[in-house]
Amino acid sequence: MSVKIAPSILAANFTKLADEIQKLEKAGVDLLHLDIMDGHFVPNITFGFPVIEALRPLTKLPLDAHLMIENADRFLEEFKRVGCDWLSVHVEACPHLNRTLNRIKELGMRAGIAINPGTSLSALDGALEDADYVLIMSVNPGYGGQKFLPSALNRVRELKKMIGKGKTEIQIDGGIKEKNAGEVLSAGANILVVGTGLMGTPDYAKTVKALRQAGKS
């Protein structure tokens, strides 16, 4: 599977968000990752529908919303309305996971399952076939700028075996930088969510190129 780079907008300069998105597009990223936090499922609050709706006209890139929220089912239609293309929900917060994933796909979005570092991958049993991608958290969700948890590498390898010949993609989020991208890609992930590891660098295009090449080295 081809490597996809998904910058996390949470790490962008919000006073110049339109300029940031333009720079990311020119750098050749594949999608824009939106961290949606509600202050209940995780100990932080980020942004919601008005910000996403304002972002949508600024880019043709897919908008990839990672829902770190409770009661996600209540809001699926609204995330579609404001322009999201990908939507991942947490296995820990969705009691009827298969139904949620299928509803996301019915709405015309790619459906993903996000899973925390402390949750066994066995929680994905019975739902993988309904997921377009799985988001492995390589930090505990809630805040940006955290350090990568090395244990995530074995989790990616294990998940890759679980998927087997299936088409489910593996996304990884948390502490991803140029220095560890190669290990992550070699383990089996193909979608890199990158925050400060991209937007904390002076040359976005150079960093994006390095992240892609990391999987070939």
BALUM-714716 format. One record per atom (N, C-alpha, C, O): x, y, z. Coordinates in steps of 0.001 Angstrom, whole numbers, padded with zeros to 6 digits, always signed. Atoms other than C-alpha are relative to their C-alpha. Layout:
residues N
XYZ
...
***
This chain:
residues 217
+000841-001197+000000
+000000+000000+000000
+000872+001240+000000
+001930+001261+000628
-000790-001223+000093
+001228+003480-000784
+000000+000756+001319
-000963+000696+002084
-000127-000795-001212
+002446+005741+002004
-000834+001274-000124
-000760+001983-001127
+000806-001221-000033
+000020+008510+002936
+000448+000850+001186
+000662+000339+002285
-000393-000943-001053
+000997+011596+004939
-001216+000839+000382
-001828+001498-000458
+001191-000691-000500
-001744+013084+007119
+000383+000971+001113
+000400+000583+002281
-000357-000960-001042
-000697+016266+008941
-001176+000292+000931
-002314+000462+000494
+001022-000323-000988
-002586+016932+012151
-000145+001518+000111
+000794+002217+000491
+000261-001440-000003
-004166+020379+011934
+000162+000598+001390
+000373+001803+001528
-000141-000496-001368
-003960+020639+015724
+001366+000641+000222
+001517+001493+001099
-001354-000543-000149
-000242+021418+015303
+000237+001230-000873
+001327+001802-000860
-000153-001141+000906
-000867+024195+012769
-000110+001321+000759
-000567+001361+001901
+000173-001353-000521
-000729+027932+013400
-001427+000446-000319
-001737+000778-001463
+001418-000278+000243
-004434+028664+013844
-000263+001451-000397
-001338+001757-000913
+000185-001385+000434
-003938+032387+013239
+000256+000144-001505
-000083+001161-002110
-000290-000025+001440
-002788+031517+009703
-000393-001331-000626
+000360-001903-001415
+000379+001349+000378
-004741+028350+009054
-000114-000174-001514
+000306-001201-002047
+000116+000103+001464
-005524+029046+005388
+001374-000089-000651
+001575-000863-001586
-001368+000042+000533
-001843+029707+004698
+000662-001341+000295
+001370-001889-000550
-000568+001285-000382
-000844+026558+006575
-000498-001113-000929
+000282-001948-001386
+000578+001030+000871
-003211+024417+004508
+000568+000100-001412
+000850-000914-002050
-000582-000200+001329
-001900+025930+001292
+001427-000544-000052
+001817-001178-001032
-001374+000507-000074
+001682+025128+002376
+000023-001531+000028
+000876-002159-000600
+000063+001458-000096
+000714+021558+003221
-000381-000618-001345
+000160-001650-001740
+000382+000487+001329
-000977+021091-000142
+001199+000026-000943
+001460-000943-001656
-001164-000140+000873
+002106+022363-001956
+001094-001006+000371
+001874-001427-000484
-000999+000969-000452
+004250+020011+000137
-000341-001423-000435
+000504-002315-000364
+000390+001304+000527
+002275+017070-001278
-000593-000968+000994
-000473-002179+000812
+000638+000902-000952
+000397+015702+001735
-001230-000634-000642
-001709-000173-001678
+001095+000760+000602
-002434+013249+001115
-001367+000308+000590
-002375+000230-000112
+001254-000325-000656
-005101+014227+003634
+000297+000854+001224
+001447+000953+001653
-000157-000836-001188
-005674+016530+006602
-000697-000678+001170
-001875-001026+001090
+000495+000720-001172
-006126+014950+010029
-000562+000989+001019
+000104+001954+001395
+000683-000894-000938
-008591+016583+012423
-000225-000724+001318
-000970-001702+001367
+000149+000602-001322
-008332+015724+016129
-001177+000639+000721
-001107+001797+001135
+001217-000509-000626
-011803+016118+017623
-000098-000565+001416
-000295-001766+001598
+000018+000426-001407
-011780+015997+021445
-001112+000723+000752
-001378+001903+000523
+001196-000540-000658
-014733+016516+023762
+000162+000343+001478
-000778+000842+002097
-000180-000289-001419
-013208+016888+027240
-000595-001046+000917
-000522-000908+002138
+000573+001089-000790
-014969+013697+028379
+000750-001299-000266
+001302-001903+000653
-000740+001211+000343
-013461+010759+026510
+001499+000212+000181
+002218-000705+000581
-001397-000384-000237
-010101+012558+026635
+000009+001325+000769
-000954+002088+000693
-000036-001205-000848
-008968+015369+028997
+000411+001259-000747
+001325+001968-000325
-000312-001202+000766
-008912+018104+026388
-001189+000298-000913
-001982-000593-001217
+001027-000422+000953
-011248+020063+024093
+000709+000694-001148
+001545+001569-000924
-000666-000640+001142
-010199+021015+020573
-000989+000859-000782
-001267+001991-000387
+000915-000796+000827
-012623+022161+017889
-001102-000888-000553
-001029-002114-000471
+001147+000758+000483
-015888+021145+016291
-000468+000422-001373
+000328+000807-002229
+000586-000167+001330
-018238+021655+013391
+000274+001347-000671
+000565+001358-001867
-000238-001275+000678
-017802+025419+012747
+001395+000102-000622
+001555+000655-001710
-001365-000054+000528
-014027+025035+012298
+000140-000900-001221
+000749-000507-002216
-000077+000913+001142
-014374+022007+010003
-000720+000598-001200
-000231+000523-002327
+000779-000608+001085
-017036+023804+007965
+000769+001147-000648
+000673+001361-001857
-000813-001097+000535
-014692+026782+007587
+001205-000527-000773
+001655+000108-001728
-001143+000606+000677
-011815+024485+006544
-000361-000553-001371
+000430-000475-002311
+000359+000761+001192
-013732+022617+003875
+000202+000752-001320
+000732+000166-002265
-000198-000705+001280
-013731+025350+001171
+001463+000334-000298
+001788+000734-001415
-001394-000401+000168
-009992+025924+001690
+000856-001044-000707
+001975-000749-001127
-000818+001072+000557
-008842+022577+000291
-000857-001080-000648
-002014-001287-000281
+000652+001159+000610
-009757+019659-001937
+000527-001300+000610
+000064-002387+000264
-000529+001186-000666
-007736+017292+000244
-001081-000656+000866
-001928+000043+001424
+000946+000661-000902
-009745+014651+002130
+000198+000470+001434
+001329+000671+001879
-000045-000352-001412
-010595+015646+005692
-000244-001264+000809
-001276-001921+000672
-000024+001236-000770
-009839+012819+008120
-000226+000343+001472
+000693+000788+002161
+000342-000367-001372
-011637+013320+011442
+000160-001189+000939
-000416-002254+000721
-000238+001008-001030
-010446+011325+014458
-000844+000402+001209
-000526+001368+001902
+000949-000367-001044
-013311+011350+016957
+000409-000584+001348
+000209-001770+001611
-000314+000378-001376
-012022+011225+020518
-001116+000552+000871
-000916+001430+001709
+001202-000522-000646
-015541+011738+021796
-000904-001145+000430
-000816-002257-000090
+001045+000936-000393
-018358+009949+023575
-001220+000216-000881
-001402+001291-001450
+001258-000092+000762
-021656+009247+021826
+000211+000448-001442
-000530+001288-001952
-000311-000399+001372
-020124+009532+018362
-001173-000203-000944
-001339+000557-001898
+001124+000301+000900
-023239+008011+016774
-000953+001180-000177
-001595+001314-001218
+000906-001154+000062
-025186+011183+017537
+000423+001014-001049
-000394+001809-001514
-000538-001092+000811
-022942+013262+015301
+000489-000413-001388
+001042+000417-002109
-000557+000478+001268
-022085+011116+012257
-000508+000808-001191
+000270+001200-002062
+000585-000742+001122
-024471+012908+009912
+000555+001426-000074
+000763+001972-001157
-000506-001371-000034
-023178+016284+011034
+001442+000070-000493
+001815+001025-001175
-001369+000016+000521
-019554+015340+010357
-000001-000141-001520
+000842+000441-002202
+000132+000088+001457
-020624+014348+006859
-000426+001344-000572
+000109+001786-001590
+000521-001268+000514
-022528+017610+006418
+001071+001068-000099
+001089+001832-001064
-001017-001054+000002
-019546+019803+007296
+001192-000328-000888
+002094+000496-001043
-001002+000265+001025
-017338+018002+004793
+001053-001038+000286
+002050-001106-000433
-000997+001037-000283
-015470+015103+006397
-000090-001134-001024
-001173-001481-001496
-000082+001093+000969
-014328+012313+004077
+000360-001321+000669
-000081-002386+000235
-000393+001160-000797
-012775+009906+006594
-000465+000260+001431
-000436+001399+001898
+000460-000165-001375
-014129+009277+010098
+000400-001225+000802
+000004-002344+000477
-000375+001114-000872
-012562+007153+012827
-000598+000201+001376
-000610+001309+001912
+000602-000010-001329
-014258+006276+016094
+000782-000956+000895
+001380-001916+000410
-000764+000830-000927
-012715+004750+019210
-000778-001245+000405
-001955-001178+000759
+000611+001260-000418
-013417+001112+019970
-000425+000085+001462
-001402-000549+001861
+000312-000117-001433
-013426+002097+023670
-001275+000811+000249
-001860+000733+001329
+001140-000907-000203
-016269+004588+023131
-001230-000376-000820
-002255+000300-000742
+001121+000379+000874
-018526+002756+020646
-000505-001394+000361
+000112-002388-000019
+000518+001303-000420
-020651-000026+022147
-000535-000847-001146
-000591-002072-001041
+000540+000726+001159
-022122-000949+018744
+000874+000318-001209
+000437+000957-002165
-001029-000428+000948
-018983-000663+016656
-000339-000320-001443
-000181+000534-002316
+000314+000368+001387
-020102-002577+013555
-001082+000898-000586
-000993+001327-001737
+001087-000853+000464
-023280-000553+013300
+000512+001407-000298
+000128+002016-001296
-000558-001338+000203
-021344+002698+013670
+000834+000062-001273
+000699+000998-002063
-000846+000017+001194
-018800+001743+011001
-000839-000065-001273
-000563+000635-002247
+000835+000126+001197
-021487+000715+008551
-000815+001256-000269
-001084+001593-001422
+000731-001259+000191
-023423+003917+009149
+000922+001058-000602
+000498+001831-001461
-000973-000941+000565
-020271+005956+008427
+000146-000245-001504
+000187+000697-002295
-000152+000328+001417
-019895+004114+005127
-001273+000297-000793
-001203+000717-001948
+001266-000343+000649
-023578+004539+004297
-000072+001492-000317
-000683+001897-001306
-000008-001450+000199
-023014+008289+004624
+001030+000434-001043
+001120+001614-001381
-000954-000305+001059
-020254+008068+002016
+001397+000359+000477
+002184+000927-000280
-001329-000280-000538
-017213+008382+004278
+000761-001317+000200
+000149-002378+000320
-000812+001156-000362
-014306+005981+004875
-000094-000177+001513
-000037+000796+002265
+000245+000289-001412
-014789+004280+008232
+001240-000595+000655
+001818-001559+000152
-001184+000472-000704
-011960+003798+010722
-000279-000314+001458
-001192+000239+002072
+000046+000311-001430
-011466+002261+014156
+001285+000516+000628
+002379+000175+000177
-001165-000455-000769
-009140+004049+016584
+000085-000833+001268
-000932-001211+001849
-000186+000833-001190
-007621+002099+019467
+001150+000544+000840
+002216+000868+000317
-000975-000557-000930
-005725+003297+022538
+001145-000983+000297
+000992-002189+000107
-001159+000864-000285
-002277+001969+023585
-000277-001100+001015
+000310-002179+000936
+000262+000980-001056
-003708+000154+026610
-001118-000969-000295
-001459-001797+000550
+001112+000884+000366
-006522-001611+024756
+000511-001165-000840
+001230-000960-001818
-000428+001183+000753
-005950-005170+023540
-000547+000043-001418
-001684+000458-001643
+000450+000049+001399
-006135-005604+019777
-001132-000996-000203
-001811-000971-001230
+001118+000944+000099
-008586-008419+020452
-001349+000725-000012
-002365+000160-000418
+001231-000799+000027
-011160-005634+020863
-000463+000265-001421
-001606+000665-001643
+000336-000221+001407
-011062-005374+017061
-000646-001222-000640
-001155-001145-001758
+000560+001225+000563
-012246-008953+016568
-001459+000210-000409
-002264+000750+000351
+001373-000109+000478
-015389-009064+014490
-000332+001327-000641
-001421+001492-001190
+000276-001319+000576
-015068-005456+013330
+000962+000364-001126
+000684+001273-001907
-001005-000351+001004
-011976-005440+011109
-000566-000008-001412
-000232+000853-002226
+000534+000111+001362
-013928-006526+008049
-000903+001177-000361
-001167+001416-001540
+000845-001171+000260
-016144-003451+008420
+000783+001304-000026
+000217+002363-000297
-000822-001217-000087
-013234-001001+008763
+000840+000195-001264
+001435-000751-001781
-000889-000342+001115
-011470+000756+005906
+001427+000185+000501
+002389-000049-000230
-001328-000186-000602
-008590+001549+008264
-000104-000097+001508
-001169+000100+002091
-000101+000011-001461
-007460+001133+011853
+001057+001013+000403
+002157+001035-000150
-000916-001015-000512
-005827+003991+013728
+000620-000484+001311
-000033-000508+002354
-000750+000389-001192
-003185+002735+016153
+000530+001256+000682
+001303+002009+000089
-000517-001130-000753
-002551+005347+018831
+001363-000365+000581
+001494-001336+001327
-001348+000244-000516
+001169+005527+019577
+000350+000975+001125
+001511+001107+001514
-000042-000769-001253
+000538+007946+022465
-001386-000170+000623
-002314-000631-000042
+001331-000025-000587
-002316+008166+024926
-000699+001270-000468
-000154+002362-000306
+000631-001155+000636
-004840+010474+023245
-000386+001095+000986
-000653+000840+002161
+000419-001135-000818
-005665+013918+024537
+000830+001240-000202
+000332+002356-000050
-000880-001148+000169
-002679+016126+023818
+000988-000251-001133
+001410-001385-001359
-001016+000091+001027
-000312+016841+020951
+001387+000105+000597
+001544+000481+001759
-001383-000181-000419
+003476+016791+021166
+000546-001056+000942
+001614-000863+001523
-000487+001042-000898
+003794+013562+023175
+001052-000874-000691
+001176-000879-001916
-001036+000882+000533
+006641+011061+022784
-000602-001331-000463
-001512-001875+000162
+000404+001268+000602
+006159+007972+020635
+000217-001158+000971
+001269-001254+001603
-000107+001193-000840
+005494+004749+022563
+000534-001148-000855
-000152-001596-001774
-000602+001061+000824
+007849+002053+021170
-000853-001257-000107
-000770-001982-001098
+000854+001195+000024
+005320-000662+022058
-000969+000014-001173
-001507-001027-001549
+000917-000113+001135
+003208+000638+019171
+000499-000784-001209
-000300-001235-002029
-000553+000725+001148
+005570-001036+016700
-000478-001450-000013
-000882-001962-001057
+000474+001387-000063
+004664-004528+017894
-001509-000075-000223
-002013-001049-000782
+001453-000022+000217
+000995-003558+017891
-000312+000111-001492
-001241-000529-001985
+000201-000112+001451
+001248-002534+014243
+000292-001344-000675
-000459-001784-001545
-000347+001310+000585
+002976-005828+013390
-001100-001025+000257
-001479-001789-000632
+001065+000950-000353
+000306-007804+015233
-001260+000279-000808
-001913-000640-001302
+001190-000376+000759
-002473-005873+013538
+000153-000398-001469
-000799-000863-002095
-000250+000366+001401
-000882-006452+010133
-000283-001485-000212
-000851-001873-001233
+000267+001435+000095
-001035-010201+010794
-001499-000280+000088
-002017-001143-000621
+001438+000183-000142
-004663-009936+011892
-000733+000329-001298
-001694-000345-001668
+000631-000426+001253
-005565-008143+008661
+000276-001011-001109
-000575-001255-001964
-000355+000997+001003
-003739-010734+006573
-000069+000555-001415
+000579+001551-001737
+000136-000435+001398
-004725-010389+002933
-001118+001024-000186
-001441+001402-001311
+001060-001002+000076
-007485-007924+003770
+000527+001348-000459
+001736+001570-000512
-000372-001310+000545
-007497-004375+002438
-000021+001126+001040
+000187+002291+000699
+000039-001015-001054
-007803-002576+005779
+001371+000654+000147
+002379-000035+000307
-001254-000729-000134
-005144+000132+006006
+000311+000254+001481
-000573+000192+002334
-000422-000281-001379
-003150+000949+009144
+000529+001426+000087
+001510+001792-000561
-000399-001382-000276
-002899+004539+010320
+000635+000025+001389
+000234-000733+002273
-000631-000113-001319
-000653+005542+013217
+000130+001473+000367
+000421+002319-000479
+000087-001388-000450
-000834+008691+015318
+000640+000146+001377
+000254-000521+002336
-000594-000314-001291
+001397+010050+018057
+001510-000076-000006
+002078-001168-000026
-001458-000034-000078
+005020+011150+018145
+000704-000441-001270
+001873-000824-001228
-000611+000422+001263
+005639+010337+014481
+000896+001120-000530
+000476+002267-000680
-000979-000949+000526
+008757+012031+013151
+000856-000700-001053
+000758-001910-001257
-000868+000552+001044
+011303+011555+010408
+000874-001134+000547
+001145-002108-000154
-000946+000978-000560
+013563+009577+012778
-000631-001365+000282
+000086-002365+000328
+000616+001299-000280
+010993+006845+013530
-000969-000451-001088
-001561-001526-000981
+000946+000334+001072
+008909+006861+010334
+000365-001305-000698
-000515-002089-001054
-000432+001212+000674
+010996+004110+008766
-000419-001256+000753
-000907-002212+000149
+000380+001153-000820
+010386+001702+011663
-001503-000240-000060
-001960-001378-000161
+001456+000090-000003
+006671+002452+011670
-000512-000567-001322
-001382-001438-001343
+000415+000474+001317
+006294+001913+007938
+000417-001450-000223
-000336-002234-000801
-000486+001376+000141
+008382-001264+008026
-000858-000969+000809
-001027-002125+000421
+000844+000853-000844
+006145-002622+010789
-001333-000313-000677
-001967-001324-000372
+001231+000293+000725
+003155-002354+008461
-000991+001142-000127
-002000+001005-000818
+000884-001158+000163
+001549+001080+008829
+000248+000641-001360
+001348+000541-001903
-000226-000714+001262
+001012+003088+005660
-000569+001421+000013
-000381+002173-000943
+000532-001359-000113
-000788+006239+006875
+000612+000638+001246
+000332+000217+002368
-000688-000662-001109
+001338+008544+009026
-000708+001299+000365
-000778+002227-000441
+000530-001256-000526
-000419+011154+011128
+001168+000726+000657
+001792+000203+001580
-001173-000734-000472
+002210+013808+011782
-000413+001402+000429
-001030+002144-000335
+000316-001331-000513
+001831+016889+013953
+001222+000884-000008
+001613+001415-001048
-001185-000847-000102
+004851+018779+015229
+001172-000572-000792
+002094+000160-001150
-001048+000620+000799
+007040+016272+013361
+000035+000493-001424
+001012+000268-002138
+000044-000634+001319
+005971+018074+010193
-000097+001513+000144
+000721+002249-000409
+000233-001436-000090
+004637+021485+011173
+000920+000715+000966
+000858+001936+001115
-001049-000611-000815
+007460+022041+013611
+001313+000079-000749
+002341+000434-000173
-001209-000043+000822
+009952+021829+010746
-000071+001191-000953
-001167+001643-001285
-000001-001214+000817
+011028+024752+008529
-000419-000196-001451
-000857+000752-002103
+000287+000248+001414
+010453+023079+005150
-000942-001195-000108
-000506-002344-000046
+000996+001067+000023
+007211+021097+004858
+000248-000990-001140
+000149-002201-000943
-000199+000864+001165
+007977+019750+001376
+001170-000960+000225
+001093-002140-000120
-001173+000829-000265
+011388+018473+002440
-000335-001086+001016
+000095-002230+000868
+000366+000968-001034
+009923+016772+005519
-000935-001068-000551
-000771-002251-000249
+000931+000960+000604
+007080+015149+003561
+000766-000989-000882
+000501-002191-000847
-000801+000868+000856
+009572+013788+001055
+000817-000988+000832
+000919-002165+000487
-000796+000867-000873
+011765+012420+003856
-000862-001072+000663
-000434-002217+000804
+000905+000966-000620
+008789+010753+005543
-000378-001108-000971
-000437-002278-000594
+000341+001015+001013
+007816+008998+002316
+001185-000915-000268
+001024-002132-000364
-001195+000784+000328
+011372+007872+001602
+000433-000892+001157
+001159-001866+000960
-000392+000797-001165
+011746+006522+005139
-000434-001444-000141
+000229-002346+000371
+000484+001350+000178
+009726+003500+004132
+000782-000802-001009
+000626-002019-001098
-000784+000681+001035
+012132+002689+001329
+001421-000313+000456
+002138-001084-000181
-001374+000168-000469
+015320+002821+003369
+000147-001241+000876
+001242-001532+001356
***
